[in-house]
Amino acid sequence: MTTTGPGPDAGAGRYVDHRAANRANWDDRVPVHLASRFYDVEGWLDGRPGPRAREVRALGGVAGLDLVHLQCHIGLDTLAWADAGARVTGLDFSAPAVAAARDLARRAGLEARATFVTADVHDAVAVLGAGRFDIVYVSLGALCWLPSVDRWADQVAGLLRPGGRLHLHDVHPLAWALADDSRTVEHTYFEEPDPFVADSPATYTDAVRPLIHTRSFEWNHGLGEVVGALLDRGLRIDSLVEHDWTVHQRFPWLVEAAPGEWTSPPGTPRLPLTFTVVATLVP
Ligand SMILES: C[S@@+](CC[C@H](N)C(=O)[O-])C[C@H]1O[C@@H](n2cnc3c(N)ncnc32)[C@H](O)[C@@H]1O
């Protein structure tokens, strides 16, 4: 399924351009990521590690549950939940990402439990249906691509069944506010209408070739704004944890404390780099 037509801000004529630029940037990243050591697709297919232990602790058993992964990219995180027994739907606006996810589902023998849909996250309820999911799952690097956390939260609340849960693990807004190469604050911590503009041929993984569509647009959302948007739509916050680690060398000054866990160097001030929210739609 593919959504077409103007974006949610078509009247303003701004987000449409941002979204087109971001989608072209993400389309370019797909073949780079598929070939990267960071995603290690062949290793994933061989090892099938399943969902992360801390996420399993947070969500418990998912066998037989309906889980939707918003902004699923190439689908590895989505398929990990299918391996744990969930019926999964991954949604992403990048058609090459969705094609890659479908291919990985086929190669993993998970097509019967995994559906992938090409659509903008703001169209998720319209495309997938209201109140259909036990779990909305959102993994690292999602909210920054969206201009309004309120509009995102509308989709989350609309997708969940009463009693259904959100699991959100994302980059901490303080980390988004920092300059790339120093610990100084360069960007707004709070949501603003105007995005940050990035212009880089690089992505966050190792890369065999540079990106062609280098410009992308990102928005920050303060932690209180994220939590407030969920509370306003009838979700109860079950837990909120700020983590002092992230999964790649987001800043040159980070050190790898454990495989795939990058933190502030010992003896320097610890900063929150990612956060997790688990929330329930109150029946
Ligand atoms: C950093 S990736 C998420 C990665 C995922 N956690 C993983 O590691 O595979 C962000 C994803 O958001 C998608 N995306 C960005 N804006 C979107 C939008 N408005 N609607 C749907 N997907 C979007 C991109 O195509 C990309 O696949």
The ligand as a Gaussian input file, in Angstrom:
#p B3LYP/6-31G(d) Opt

LIG

0 1
 C       16.420000       5.964000      12.115000
 S       15.210000       5.128000      11.150000
 C       14.476000       4.117000      12.347000
 C       15.439000       3.064000      12.493000
 C       15.058000       1.869000      13.275000
 N       15.000000       2.189000      14.683000
 C       16.138000       0.902000      12.959000
 O       17.188000       0.943000      13.619000
 O       16.004000       0.159000      11.990000
 C       13.955000       6.322000      10.848000
 C       12.913000       5.820000       9.836000
 O       11.851000       6.782000       9.844000
 C       11.304000       6.796000       8.547000
 N       10.495000       8.030000       8.441000
 C       10.917000       9.310000       8.562000
 N        9.870000      10.154000       8.459000
 C        8.767000       9.389000       8.268000
 C        7.384000       9.690000       8.086000
 N        6.936000      10.954000       8.080000
 N        6.519000       8.654000       7.929000
 C        6.968000       7.362000       7.908000
 N        8.276000       7.033000       8.063000
 C        9.167000       8.029000       8.251000
 C       12.523000       6.717000       7.622000
 O       12.212000       6.280000       6.332000
 C       13.408000       5.719000       8.397000
 O       13.249000       4.420000       7.906000

